[in-house]
Amino acid sequence: METELKDFIKNPKLKDLMENYYHLTYEMSATDEELVNEYNYLLKNNELHLIFECEQITEYAMYAGVPVEED
């Protein structure tokens, strides 16, 4: 049974991961509501792995010395 996310109050790390994912995917920042909606969309479509793949890309880029754009 899947439970939709309502906010990031109890999980700020997930919010950080979602902000990173959203920025890399859409090349823009998002409101908390947009992040929650995107998370729930990924959950429903069995695509949560994309959040962690974006984190891996970011970590690799930082390790390799590749400049990473910040908002």
C-alpha positions in Angstrom: 0.0 0.0 0.0 1.4 3.4 -1.0 0.9 6.4 1.2 1.2 9.8 -0.5 3.6 12.3 1.0 2.0 15.4 2.4 5.0 17.5 3.4 8.7 17.3 4.3 8.5 18.3 7.9 9.8 15.0 9.3 12.2 14.3 6.5 14.4 17.3 5.5 16.9 15.0 3.8 14.2 13.8 1.4 13.4 17.4 0.6 17.1 18.1 -0.2 17.1 15.0 -2.5 13.9 16.2 -4.2 15.2 19.7 -4.7 18.3 18.2 -6.3 16.2 15.9 -8.5 13.9 18.7 -9.6 16.7 21.1 -10.4 18.6 18.5 -12.5 15.4 17.3 -14.2 13.6 20.6 -14.9 16.5 23.1 -14.6 14.5 25.2 -12.2 13.7 25.4 -8.5 10.4 24.3 -7.1 8.0 25.2 -4.2 7.4 22.6 -1.5 4.0 21.8 -3.0 5.6 21.1 -6.4 8.2 18.9 -4.7 5.6 16.9 -2.9 3.5 16.5 -6.1 6.6 15.4 -8.0 7.5 12.8 -5.3 4.0 11.4 -5.3 4.1 11.2 -9.1 7.3 9.3 -9.0 5.9 7.0 -6.3 2.8 6.2 -8.3 4.8 5.5 -11.4 7.4 3.4 -9.6 10.2 5.8 -10.5 11.6 6.8 -7.1 15.0 5.4 -8.2 15.4 8.6 -10.3 15.8 10.7 -7.1 18.8 8.6 -6.1 20.3 8.5 -9.6 20.3 12.3 -9.7 22.1 12.3 -6.3 24.7 9.9 -7.6 25.3 12.1 -10.6 25.7 15.2 -8.4 28.1 13.4 -6.0 30.2 12.0 -8.9 30.4 15.5 -10.5 31.5 17.0 -7.2 34.1 14.2 -6.7 35.4 14.6 -10.2 35.7 18.4 -9.8 33.0 19.2 -12.4 31.3 22.5 -11.6 27.7 22.0 -10.5 25.3 24.8 -11.0 23.6 26.2 -7.9 20.4 28.2 -7.8 
